[in-house]
Amino acid sequence: MSRSHRLLIIIPLVLACGGGGSSSSGVGKKTHVDRVRPAGLSAEGGVGVGDAGLAELLVDHWDWVLRSSPVWATTMGDHRFDRQLADNSQMGIQATRAKRRIFLTRAKQMSGKGLS
C-alpha cells in the first residue's frame, strides 16, 4: 500500500482519536454552529500535529468527512448538518470521488520531512 493511501486511511483515525481540547477563545460573537460543534470535532483536528501542512490536510479532510456524511456527523455529536442528508446520487458519488482524489494529491505533495 502506498504512503499516500496509508495517509488517507490514517487521517480519519487520527482525527477520531485526537484533540478533545477546548475550543478557541472566540474573539467576537459565537455563531450557532460554534455553540453546537463539540471541541473534539472542530477545526482543532490538527492540534498536536507538528507539521503545518499535515495539520491543515487533517482539518480539511475531517471537515469534509463530516459535511459529506451529515447523519454520521450528527451521531458523532456535530450538529452543523442536522438538516441535511448525504448526496448518494450519481453526481454526488462522482463529486465524492473527485474530492478524494484532491485529498490524495495533497497528501502525495507533502514532502514527508518531519513526519514520523
Contacts in CASP RR format, 6 or more apart in sequence:
PFRMAT RR
TARGET T0000
AUTHOR 0000-0000-0000
METHOD contacts of the structure
MODEL  1
MSRSHRLLIIIPLVLACGGGGSSSSGVGKKTHVDRVRPAGLSAEGGVGVG
DAGLAELLVDHWDWVLRSSPVWATTMGDHRFDRQLADNSQMGIQATRAKR
RIFLTRAKQMSGKGLS
4 104 0 8 1.000
4 107 0 8 1.000
4 108 0 8 1.000
5 104 0 8 1.000
7 107 0 8 1.000
7 110 0 8 1.000
8 61 0 8 1.000
8 100 0 8 1.000
8 103 0 8 1.000
8 104 0 8 1.000
8 107 0 8 1.000
11 57 0 8 1.000
11 58 0 8 1.000
11 61 0 8 1.000
11 62 0 8 1.000
11 103 0 8 1.000
12 61 0 8 1.000
12 62 0 8 1.000
12 65 0 8 1.000
14 49 0 8 1.000
14 58 0 8 1.000
15 45 0 8 1.000
15 46 0 8 1.000
15 58 0 8 1.000
15 61 0 8 1.000
15 62 0 8 1.000
18 40 0 8 1.000
18 45 0 8 1.000
18 47 0 8 1.000
19 39 0 8 1.000
19 40 0 8 1.000
19 44 0 8 1.000
19 45 0 8 1.000
19 46 0 8 1.000
19 47 0 8 1.000
19 48 0 8 1.000
20 39 0 8 1.000
20 40 0 8 1.000
20 44 0 8 1.000
21 39 0 8 1.000
21 40 0 8 1.000
21 44 0 8 1.000
21 47 0 8 1.000
22 39 0 8 1.000
23 34 0 8 1.000
23 37 0 8 1.000
23 39 0 8 1.000
23 42 0 8 1.000
23 44 0 8 1.000
24 44 0 8 1.000
26 34 0 8 1.000
33 80 0 8 1.000
36 78 0 8 1.000
36 79 0 8 1.000
36 80 0 8 1.000
37 78 0 8 1.000
37 79 0 8 1.000
37 80 0 8 1.000
38 76 0 8 1.000
38 77 0 8 1.000
38 78 0 8 1.000
41 62 0 8 1.000
41 66 0 8 1.000
41 73 0 8 1.000
41 76 0 8 1.000
41 77 0 8 1.000
41 78 0 8 1.000
43 59 0 8 1.000
43 63 0 8 1.000
44 59 0 8 1.000
45 55 0 8 1.000
45 58 0 8 1.000
45 59 0 8 1.000
45 62 0 8 1.000
46 54 0 8 1.000
46 55 0 8 1.000
46 56 0 8 1.000
46 58 0 8 1.000
46 59 0 8 1.000
47 55 0 8 1.000
48 55 0 8 1.000
49 55 0 8 1.000
49 58 0 8 1.000
50 114 0 8 1.000
51 110 0 8 1.000
51 112 0 8 1.000
51 114 0 8 1.000
51 115 0 8 1.000
53 110 0 8 1.000
54 110 0 8 1.000
54 115 0 8 1.000
57 103 0 8 1.000
57 106 0 8 1.000
57 107 0 8 1.000
57 110 0 8 1.000
60 103 0 8 1.000
61 103 0 8 1.000
64 99 0 8 1.000
64 103 0 8 1.000
66 72 0 8 1.000
66 73 0 8 1.000
66 76 0 8 1.000
66 78 0 8 1.000
66 80 0 8 1.000
66 81 0 8 1.000
67 73 0 8 1.000
67 81 0 8 1.000
68 86 0 8 1.000
68 87 0 8 1.000
68 96 0 8 1.000
68 99 0 8 1.000
69 86 0 8 1.000
70 81 0 8 1.000
70 82 0 8 1.000
70 84 0 8 1.000
70 85 0 8 1.000
70 86 0 8 1.000
71 85 0 8 1.000
71 86 0 8 1.000
73 79 0 8 1.000
73 80 0 8 1.000
73 81 0 8 1.000
74 81 0 8 1.000
74 82 0 8 1.000
87 95 0 8 1.000
END
